[in-house]
């Protein structure tokens, strides 16, 4: 069996981090997300094919894959146009013979080895998870013995609560069905449509998540996934990377993760935050429940506010619309290479775009977008 991992999509919902870093290379516990994918499947498949785009992100992924010695063969395959998930999987068809088994995964979701191993024990299967917010997901329809009968995308009325995680095990027969589907309303070829066709020819079992499934669609999911995976992997937090210099009077507490080559000056406080590589944080700066991208420079006496006055859930702007993070504590997300001046206050849920520079002595109440 071989695995296909989709990684050709953009990162607009993960802005500002996703604007300069492919989702599959975003660091979790100080290593790119791709490592969690490979570790989850390395004992289950012979080879991994990663679908990338014909763009700078695809080149970044290719360069990283080439620079690392993986425990199993890892290759890339270019999806020439962004025509949907079914089209993306179809681009890898030449890697498979006519009867080969295929494990299909989404690159911006993290799956556990335990659940994928259970999934791999079926000839045809899809991985589902019970959810409360069923309106946000594709919902798997099953019969009484949990065999797939259909998939309903983001239903308006209750039709079930088993969400499609995007992980499936099929055979190379799936590639033959691509020519039988039509583009969806958004103009893309959907993998769920080929799965529906396949379910008319074969029994597709629905295996359920027992360990974890972590979709990383929005910036705050990076914080949540890091905390969960630290617990699952028994990683002690706070975590400090290589060659980082932390002054003795600095406070690093909670589930904070500090990257490599970071400098944090006297009197600074880092709480439940993620600091990527090559960051410098000035004296007496307080960073709370925030994400700081690579090569960022933060001045002195900067305050990241992480909660609202009435202790309500924090909203942030995603593609121009307010999105509820579901969190009562969430600070800011700073894109790569940004520079924050001295004596700056940054309010909850704020995002600062890559390469942005702020002035001294200002309060930031809305996203700074270049």
N, C-alpha and C positions, 0 to 999 in steps of 0.2 A: 504494500500500500504506500502511496505517496500523498503528501499534503499540498494543498494550494492555499496560500494566504493572500488575501486581497490587501494591497497597500498602495493603490493608484490614486486614491481620492485626495482631495485638498483638505485643508485644515481650517476653514473659515469659522466653524463653530468653536474651535479651540483657540481662536484668536485671543491675545496676540502671540502666544507661544506657537500655535500651529501655522502662523504665517511664514515662519522662517525655518521651521523644523518639521520634517515629515512625521506623521503621527507614530509610525512604527519605530522612530528613533528618539522619541521623547523619553528623557531619563526617568526611570522609576527606581528608587533605592540606588541611585547613582549608576545605573546601567540602562542602555536603551531598551525600550519595550520589546524589541525583537528577541532578546535573550529569553524572556519569559515564554514567548511562543515556542522557540526551539527547545527549551527545556521541557515544555509540556508534551511535545510530540516525539522527541528524539528516540524514545524506546518503542514507539508505536508505528513509525513509518521509516521507509528506506531513504527518502529524499524529500526535500521541501522546495516548492516553486513559489516564489513571491512575485505577485503581479504588481508592476510599477508603471507609472506614466512616462511619456516621452518628454520629460521636462526636468527642471533642476532638481526637484524632489526625487525623481527616479534616479538621477545621477548620484545624488547624495546616498541613497539607499544602496545602489550598486557599489559605490566606493567603500561604504562601510562593510558590506558583505565580503568584498574582495580583501579587505584588510584584516579579517578575523579568521581564525582557524576553528571551524565549527565541528561538532562531534559527528555530524552526518552531512552529506552533500546538500548545499543550499545554492539555488540558482535563481535568477530573475528572468521574468518574461514581460515584455512591454505590451501594455494595452494601448494601441495607437490613438484611440479616441475614448472619451468618457461616456460610454454608451450603456452603463449599468452593470449590475453584479453578474447577471447571466453572461453578458458579453465578456466581462473580465475573466470569469472562469473558463469560458470557451477559448480564449486566447492561449490557454495552456494545453490544449488538446493534443498537440504533437509530442508532449512529454509522456503520453500514456499509450499503452497498447489497447486492443479491443476489449479485453476482459479485466482490466486492472481496476482495483478498488481505489477510491479517491476520498480523502478527508478534506472537506471544504471549511475554511475558517475566515473570519473577518480580522483584519490586521489591527483594528483599533478596539478590539474586545480581548480581555484576558480570560483564558480558560484554565482550569486546573487539570493536571495530569490525570487525576483520579476520574474526573468526569469524561475526559476524552478517551481514557482507557475503556470505560464502561460503554461509551458510544461505539468504539471500534469493535466491540464484540458482536455487533449486529451486522448483517449483510447490507441492509438499508436502514438508516435511522437519522433522526434529527434531534438535536438537544433542545429541550425546553425548560423553562423555569417559571414556577408560580410567582405572580406579581400582584400587587395591589393596584398599581396605576396602569391597568390594562388598556386604557385609551391611548397610551403612548407607544404601544408596541404592535408588531404583527402577532396575532394570536393564533396558536395552533388548534385546529379542530380535530378531535379524536373520537373514536368509538369507545365502547366500554372497556376494551382491553388495550387502550392507549396506542392505537394505530392511526396514522395520519389520514384524515378525510378531507382536509382543506386548510387554507390559511387566509385569515381576514386581516387586512392591514389597518391598523389604528381604528378600531370599530367605534362608532358613536353610541351604540347600545351594547349591553353586556352579551358577549357570545362565548365567554370563557376567560380564564386567567392564566393560561400557560403561554408565556411569551416565547417567540422564536429567538434564540440566541445567535443564529447565523451559523452555527456549527452543524455539520451533517457528514454522514458517511454514505457514499453512493458507489456506483461503478462508472466506468468510462462511457457507459450507455447514455449518461446525462448529456454528453456533448452532441449526440445525435439528435436530441430533442430541441436544440437551440433554434433550428430553422422552422420549428412549428409554433413558436411564440411570437407575439407582436409587442411593440413598444407599449409601455404603460402610459397613463395620462401625463406623466412628467417627461415622456419621450425616451425612456430607458428600458432596456431589456432586463427584467427582474428574475433573479435566481429562484424566487418563490414560485414563479410561473412554470419553470422547468421542473421544480420539485412536484408541483401539482400534477403535471403530466406524468411524471414518473410514478406517482402514487396510484395512477390508473392502471399501471402495468405490473407494479410490484407492491408488496406490503412494506410500508415504511413505518418502522416503530418510532415511538416518541420516548426517548430516554430523558430522565429528569435530572437537573442539576442537584447534586448532593453536597458538593464542596463550595465552589464559588464561580460566578460569572460576573466580570467587571467591565461593563461598557465604558469606554473613555470617550465621551462625546463632547464634554464641556470642560473648561479649565478646572473647576472645583473637583471634577472626577479624578484629576491627577493627585490631589491631596488625599481623597478618600481611598483610592487604589493603593497608594503608597502605605497608608496605615494598615489596610487589610493584608496586603502582601507581606509587610514586615512581621505581622503576627503569624501568618501562615508559614513563613520561611524562618521563623524564630530569629529575626534580625533585631538586635538591640537598637533602640532609638533613645536619644538623638544619635544620628549617624554623621560622621565627619569624614570627608574624602581625603585623598592624598595631597600632601604639600599645602594644606590649608593652615593659615595662621590665625589663631583665635586669641585675642588678648585676654589676660588673666581676669580682668574685671568684667568680661563679657558674660552674659547669661544666655545659655542655649537650653531650652526646656521643651518638655512634651515630645511630640512626634516629629521634631524638626529633622531635616535632612540637609546637610551641607555638602556641596560638591567639591571638586578638586580645585586647588589653586585659588581658594577664597581667602580674602583678608577681612576680618571683622575687628574694628578698632575698639578702644576702651569705652566701657559704659554702655555698649550696645546690648540690645535684648532681642533674641530670636525665639519666637514661641509658635510651635505647631506650624512651621512654614518650611517651604522647599526653596533652597538656594542652589541654582545651577552653577556650572564651572566658571572660574575666572571673574568672580564678582568681588567688588570692594564696597564695604558698608562702613560709613563714617561713625564718629564718636556719638554716643548717646542716642543713636537711632533705634526705634522700636518697630520691629517687624512682627506682625501677628497674623496667623492664618492666611498667609499670602504665598505667592509663587514669584520668584525673581529669576528671570531668564539669564542666559549666558552673557558675559562681558558687560554686565550692568554696573554703573557707578552710582552709588547713593551717598549723598552728602551727610553732614552732621545734623543731629536734632530733627531727623525726619520721623514722623509718626504715622504708622499704618493703623488706621482705626478699623476694628474688625466686627463691630456690632452697632446696631441702631439704638436710639435712645429708649425706645419702648420694647426692646428685646423681641422684635418681630423678625420674620424670615427675610433674608436679603435678596433683592432682585438686582439683576445686572442686564445690560443691553447685549443681545445676541442678534446679529444681522438687523439691527435697527428696532428690535422689539424687546420689551421687558420680559426677562425669563426669571422665574423663581428658582433660586438655588436650593431651596428647602433647608437652608442652613441659617442658624441664628448667629453664627460666627463665620465671617468670610471677609478677608481683607482685600488686597489688590493683586492684580496680575500684571507684571512688568515684562514687556517683550525684550528680546535680545538687543544688546548694545544701546539701551536707553541710558540717559543720564538724569538723575534727580538731584536738584540743587539742595542747599542747606535750608533748614527751618521750614520744611514743606510738610503739610498735613494732607494725607490721602484718605478719602472717605471709603466706606465699605463698598465692595463690588465694582470698584473702578478698574479699568484696563488701560494700560499705557502702551502704545504701539512701539514696535522696534525702531531704534535710532531716534526716538523722541528726546528732546531736551527740555527740562522745566527750569523756570526761573527760581531764585531764592524767595523765601518768605511768601509762599502762596498756598492756598487751600485748593485742592483739586476735587471738584464735585461732579465731574462728568468725564467720560472716556476721552483720552487724548489720542486722536487718530491722525496719522500723516496723510 
